């Protein structure tokens, strides 16, 4: 297959995922696995798990960076760019439309009926992916112990970066002992100062979101805190209510959560602001993946880095499991959602039904349930 054909495939696969990818990074990665491992066999589960571990080591939107990694493996540098843009652009376009509605009418469609039907489907897809990942990443009692400990500690409120680093160090120390020199493992997150402006300045707007994209690890709530310091407290461009609305839209729309930037940019400065904010927040991810990609190919060849990666992988599986339990508790809560979950499990068991079909079916059931006045 020629590179052009591979690039076209990448555009179709990740463009589709950008439209149907509800549920956050864990769900996005599970949907990616359905497409690139199960259906198309571009990667093995082992390769995908390693990419998850590597992605957790760098700041930025994890699922978007996963798309870029898969694109790079499939079609080199051009594949990285095509897969990343294909995943980002549809989601950003949806958020832009909602931002227009928000500015024009003071509200946005909630999408509750759609999410009611989609979430149980996504939960089951994530569980199936976790089962496959666990067979690869949790191949011994030590890795299982790390995953269980990480899931438990995350549920108790321990920072996910601390847990990922702890998992890496635990497995490396047990496996290698003192045969390798150790240096302190840490994450330096300097906060660059920006000059406050009385009105929205495009350069300042770009700098705020470039800083977020370059430094931010963690969930949507971390993004909320990060942006609040700049946009609410220091610059005074948004109210707390507006920022909460922006993060909520990022969470309930498909694709990467960082499309929150698109919403904020449009609210502050229209389409130019949306474009500047979106490019600024996602640009560092392209740079990081392009820089770490060649190194990633050699990590498995060295005992120390391989052990650290195994630890990060085990911790990442634990985090995904904990997030899935949370999502499942809120998504599967009545007879309709139980039937949806069981039906999705049966479909996954019986054959390679495309993810878009499963998600679309869940959305249709959600809309039908809403029309019938049940469930939602």
N, C-alpha and C positions, 0 to 999 in steps of 0.2 A: 504494500500500500504506500502511495506517495505521501510526502509530508503535507501537501495541500489537502489531500483526502483526510489525513489524520487531524489537521487543524479544523476542517469542516466538522468532523465528528465531535471534536472537543467543544466547538461552539454550540452544537445541537445539545449535547449531553448537559453541559454546565449552564447553558441558557435555560433549558427546561428546569433544572434544579433551582435556578434563581427565581423561577415562577412558583414552584410547588414546595420549596424548602421551608416549611413552617417548623417551629419547634426549637430553634436555637442550634448551637454547634453540634451537640450530641446527635440530634436528629439529622442535621445536614450530613454529618460523616456517615451515619447509617445509610442514608439515601445514596450517597456517593458509592458506598460499598456495593449496594444493590446493582448499580450501573457499571462500575469499573472492575469489580471482582466477579460478581455472580453472572451478570448478563454478558459482558463483553470480554472478560478475562484479560484486561490490560495489565493488571497487577495481581499478585497473590495476597492472601490475608497477611502473611508475614511482612511483605513489603509495605502494605498499607498501615499496619500497626507501627512499623518503624517511622513512617512519615508522620503519624500522629505524635509519636514521642518527640521527634525533631521539631515539629510545629509548636509544641508546648514550650520549647526552650526559647522562643523568640516572641517579642511583643507583637500586638496586632490582632486582627480578627482571625481566629484559628481556622474556621471552616473555609474562609476565603483563601487563606494560605495553603490549606490542603488542596483546594482546587488548583492552585498555581503549581504545587509540587507534582500533582498528577499530570498536569499539562506539560511540565518540564520533562518528566520521565517519558511521556508519550511522544513529544515532538520538539524537545529542546527549548531554547529560549523563546521562539515564537509561540510554542505551545503554552508556556507559562503565561504569556501576555493574553493569549486568546482565552484560555480557561478562566483566568482571573476576571477579565472584562465581561465574559459571557455570564459569569455568576453574579457580578455586581450590577451590571447595567439594567437588567429587567427589574430587579428588586428596587433599585434607585428610582426607576421610572414609576413604579407603583407608589412608592413613598412620596415622590414629587406630586403625583395626582392627589394624594390625600392631603398633602401640605397646601395645595391650591384650594381644596375644599375647606380646609381649616381656616385659612386666611379669608376666603370669600364668604363663608357661612358661619364661622365660629365653631364648627364641629366637624367630625369625620365619621364615616360609617364604622361601627364597632367591629363588624365581622364576627359577632358572637356565634351566629348560626353556622358559619363555615368552620370556625375553630372547634365548635362542639363535635362536628363529625370528623374533622381532620385529625384532631389530637389523639384519639384512641388508635387510629391507623398508624400514626407516627410512632407512638409508644411501642407498638408491637414490632415495627420495623427496627427500632432501636434495640429492642430486646434480642431480636434475631442477630443483629450485628454484634451485640455484646457477647452472645454465645460463641460466635465464630472468633471474635477477637480474643476471648478468654482462652479458647483452646490453643491459640498461638502464643499469647503473651503470658499466660499463667500456667507454665508447664511444670512447675514444681511447688512444694509447700512454702518456700520462702516468698516467691512472687505472689502466691495466693494470700499469704499473711499480710504482705505489703498492701495489696489491693483492698483487703477487708479493713485494715487499719486506716487507710486513706479515706475510704467511704465513710467509716464511722466518725473520724475526726472532722471531715468536711461537714457532716451533718451537725456536728457540735459547734461549728463556726470557725474552725481553723482555716487560715488563709491557704488558697489552693497552690500558690507559688511555693510556700513553705512545704506543703505536702509533696509536691512534685520533686523539689530538691531533696527532701528527706527520703523519699523512695529511691531516688538515684543513688544517694550516698549509702543507704542501708544495704542495698544489694551489692554495690561495688566493694564495700568494706568486708562483708561476709565472704564474697567470692574471692577477692584479691588480697585481703588482709593488709599487711604493711609492705607488700612487694612493690608498690608504686608510690612515688612522692605525692603528697596531697597539698593542694592550695585551698584557701578559703573559697567556698562557693557562695556567691551572692548575686543579687541583682541590683545594679546601680540605676536609680531612676531620678536623675537630676531634673529639677523643675526650672525651666528657663523663664525668666521674667519678661513680661510684655508690657509695653506702655499702654495705660488705660486710654480709652478714647471716648469722647462724649457721644459720638455717633458711630454707626457701623462703618468700619474701614476694611476694605477687602484684604489688604495686606495683613492686618491684625487678625481678621477672621481666618485667613489661610494659616497663619502661624498657630492659632489656637488648635485647629484640627490637625495640623501637621504634628504638633507636639503630642496630641492624643494618640495619633496613629503610630508614632515612633516610640512611645513610652508605656502604653497601656497594656497591662495584663489583666485578665479576669473577666467577670460577668458584666451584664448590663448595669447592675447596681454600682459597680466600680466606675463604669463610664459615666453614670449619673453624677457620682461624687466628683469625678475628674472635671467634667464640664461645668458643674455648678460653681466650682471655685473661680473659674475664668469668666463665664458668661453671665452669672447671676451676681456673685459677690464683688468681683473686681471691676468688671466692665459695665455691669448693670444693663446689659442688652436684653436679657430675658427675665421673666418672673419665674419663681419656683413652679408655678402651675404650668406655664408654657414648657419648661424643661421636662417636667414629668409627662406631659402630653407627648413630647417628642420621643422620649425613651419608650413610652407605651406603644407608640406607632411602630417603632423599630422592632419591638418584641412581638407584635401580633401580625406583622406583615412577613411574607416569605423572604428568604435570602439573608444576607449578613446583617447583624444587629447594627453595625456601624453605619448603615444607611440612615440612622438617626441624624447624622451630619447633613444629609440631603434635606431633611425636614427643617432643621434649625436654620440652615443656610437660606432656604426659601422664605421662612418666616421673617428673617432679618433683612434680606436684600434681594428677594425675588429669584428669578432663574439664574442670574450671574452669581448670587450668593450660594445657591444650591450647588452650582457647578464647582465653584472654588472650594467649598467645604468638603464635597464628596471626593474631589481629586486629592485634596490635602490629606484627608484621613486615611485613604487607601494607598497612596503613593509609597509610604515606607514599607508596606507589606511586599510590594513588588521588588523593592531593593533588597529587603532581608532574604526573601526566598531565592532571588538570583544569586546572592552572596553565599548563602549556606548550602545551596544545592550541590555544587561540586564536592564540598566537604562531606555532605550527607552520604554520598556514595561510598566513602571510605571509612565511615564510623564503625561498621561491623568488622573491619579488618584488624582492629586493635583491642586488646583485652580490656583496657581501662574504659575507653569510650563505649565499647559494646556493653560492659556491665552497667555503666551509667544509663545508657539507653534502655536496657532491660528494666532498670528500676523506674525510670520515667514512664515507660510503657505500662508497667504494672500499676503505678499510681494513677495514670490517666484512665485505665480501665475502671479502677475504683471510683474515680470522680464521675465518670460517665454513668456508672451503676447508681450512684447516689442521686444524681440529677434525674435519672430515669424513674427511680422510685418516687421522687417528688412529682414529676410530671404525670406519672401513672395515677397517683392518688387523686390528682385534680381532674384528670381526663376520663378515667373509667369509673363512673359513679352511679350509674343507673342501668336498667335493662337494655336501653338502646345502645349505650356505649359499650356494654359488655358484649352484646351481639356483634357490634362492629369490630371489637378487638378479636373475638373468636373467629369471625369471618376472615379477617386479615391474616390471622395465624394459619388458617386452613389454606388460604390462597398462597401464602409463602411456602407452605409445606408441599403443595401440589404441583407447583411449577414456577417458571420464571416470568411472572406477570410484571410488566413494567411498573415502576413506582408511580408514575403519573396516573396510571389507571386506578391504582389503589387509593391514592390521595383524592382523585376526582370522585371516586365512588363515595368516600367518606364525606366530602363536601356536599354531594348530592343528598346523602342521608341527613346531614345536618340541616340543610335548607328545607327538606321535606318535614323533618321533625319540628322545625320552627313554624312552618305553615300549618301543621296540625296542632300546634300549641302544646307540644310535649317536649320534655327534656331540657331544652335550652334555658 
